[in-house]
Amino acid sequence: MGVEQQYIELFDSQRDLIDRHSVGVLNARRAAAREAFAAHGLPTRRDERCKYTDVAEAFAPDYGLNLGRIVPGVDPYRAYRCQVPNLSTALYFVVNDSFMSPSPVAAQQPEGVTVCSLGEAARRFPDVVDNCYGRLADPAGDGITALNTMLAQDGLFVHVAAGVKCPRTLQVVNMSAASLDLMATRRVLLVAEAGAEASLLFCDHSDGRHNYLTTQVVEAFLGKGARVDFYSVEETHASHRRFCHLYADQQAGSRFTFGGITLMAGLTRNRLDLHLGGEGAEARAYGCVVADGEEHVDNNLLVDHAAPGCTSDLLYKYVLDDRATGVFAGRILVREGAEHTASDETNANLCASPDARMFTRPILEIYADDVRCNHGATVGRFDEQALFYMRQRGIDESEARLLLQHAFVNDVIRRIELEPVRDRLSYLVEMRFRGLLHRCGGCEMCHS
């Protein structure tokens, strides 16, 4: 036991403080998570799902934690903006790992739509929280999930009642901002009952002044016929270490769409586990990664087809420059009895520099007969003929490269159904390729 020991000692010595600033349903899961973490530790390169990311190195530094739940001394609604033009959103902020009181507009949700802290949800919806929290995110199955469950004191709760369609996109801005190096433990519980519909947009930012480590565990439950679109956009800094695990359980006829866009990062690892447990469920996962410098972005997916007639579609594209490293591993599991499964998995990658590295591993594991499954991966450089063609028509080389890169990732962006989000991401991707993303001018943080 190496890096893990500091977290075990911290938990054992501060257990009373952790429990005192949390609620019973979260406290009840800590002991089992502690035992799982002590037994298995953090994932290592020997673990099949973590071969190319050094997790221990990211967790080794001595980060501060806000176990006393000190309220951040900042009003995010005044200091930060993260707006999507032409999109009406209900805006919420999580500063480090503290859910901030919503604005009056965001607080006025229609009947059947609830967005609040997990602590408040434990009082208002005790049966829902008790039945769902920790059910998908098994601490015994992953060390980061175990550590998150050990230390999480609060979180975000989103509940959409049966048959209710959420009229506005729920936008959650995760801010990392502190006066010292800090570790934030974020938790999200999303429950969309039968026939419910909702779209969520998560935006991750950091101020770049200190070193930050964030773990985020999302549990999403989709009832029969539910529709959930979940988009995640990361614009952090080289000093940021981010581990985000999303677990989703889908009932019959439900549809879950995930869009993960990484524009700026330090080290990022996204784990996505989708369980299609009801007949006719549909899962779609789209990802776009733009990385340069020493950035490291790892996306690891598991789509578990456990019922007949389900479909899944995975498309991830990376553009890597300088000494950036990209990792993609996507496993499609078709269980016995999951007949009439249809699945497509594609990972395409562009290395714009000879020093960039890409590791890709699409996997199909099939135990049923009547299925249609495809998978493939490519890693390449710029199309020299296309560059030559564009330069012959008066386009300088840097602009030609930018246009080719943007066209390459546009296959991912155009699959986003929310047109304002699609247009905004297209703009941000172009700004990223031009090296101007840090000049967004949207909030005070960008000018500090």
C-alpha positions, 0 to 999 in steps of 0.5 A: 500500500503506497499512495493509498495510505495517506487517504486511508489515514486521513479518512480514519482520523477525520471520520467524525468530521466527514460524517458530521458535515454529511447525511446518513445515506452517504455516511452509511456507504463509507465503511464498505468503500473504505474496506474496498479501497484498502483491499484493492487500492487505486487502479494500476497499469496492470488493470486492463481498464487503466493500462496507459494512465498512471493514476498513482502519480496523479493522486500522490501529492498532498492536496487539501480537502474541504472536509469542514464544508467551508462555504467558498468565498465567491459568488459564482453567479457574479464572477463566472459566466458560461453561457451558450448563445441562443440556449435557455438554460437553468444554470447551477454552480458547483464550486470545488465540491460545494453545490451553490444555492441556485439563482431565483430563475434556476430554482423555479423548475416546473412541477416534477423537475428537482435539482438540489444538493444530495443532502437536501434530496436525502430529506425530501426524497429519502426513498429515491436516494437510499435506493439509488445512491451507490447502487451502480457505482460499486466501490469493489469494482474500482478504486477511484469510485471507492475513494470518492464514496469514502470522502463524498459529503454532498453532491448534486441531485437531479430528478425528473418525474414520470412523463415529465419533459424538462423544458430547459437544459440543466447547465452545471458549471463545475469550478475549481478555484481555491487559495491552495492545492485542492482535491474536490470529491464530486457526486451526481445522482440522476434519476429520470423516471419512465417517460421522462426527458431531460438534457444536461450540460456539464462544463468544467473549468479551473482558475489555473492558479493551483494544482487541482485533483477532482473525482466525479462519480455520476449515477444515472437511472433511466426508466422505461422510455426515458430520454436523457442527453448528457453533455460534458465540456472540459476547459481546465488547465495543465495543472488539473487532474480530473477523473470522471466516472459515469454509470448508467442503467437503462430500462426498456425503450430508454435512450441515453446520449453522452457527448464528451468534449475535451478542449483543454486539460492536464490529465483527464480520465473518463470512464463510462459504463452503460448497462442496457438492461431493458429491451429496445434500449439505445445508448449513444456516446460521442467524444471529441478530444483536442490536446497539445503540450503534455496533455493526457486524455484517456476515455474508457467505455463499457457498453453492456448489452444485457437485453435483446433489441438494444442498439449502441453507437460510439464515435470518438475522435482525437486530434493530438499535437506536440507531446500529447497522449491520447487513450481510447478503449471501448468494449462492447459486451453482448451477453447471451440472450441479447439477440438483435443487438446492433452496435457500431464503434469507431475511433479515429485519430489524427496525430499532428505532431511526430511526438504525439502518441495515441493508444486505441483498443476497440473490443467486441465481446459477443455471446449471442448469435443474431447480432450486427456489430462493427468496430474499428480504429485508425491513427494517421497524420495530415492528408498531404494531398488535401494540404497540397490541394488547399495551398494550390488555391491560395490557403496558407498552410496553417489555415489549411491545417486548421480547416482539416482538423476542424472538419475531422472532428466535425463528425462528432460535433454534428451529432449533438442534437441541441443546435445551440450547443452544437454551434457553440462547440464548433466555435470553441473547437475553432478557437482551440485550434487557433490557440485563442480559447483562453481569450473567451472573455466570458468571465472575470476568471479569464481576465485574471 
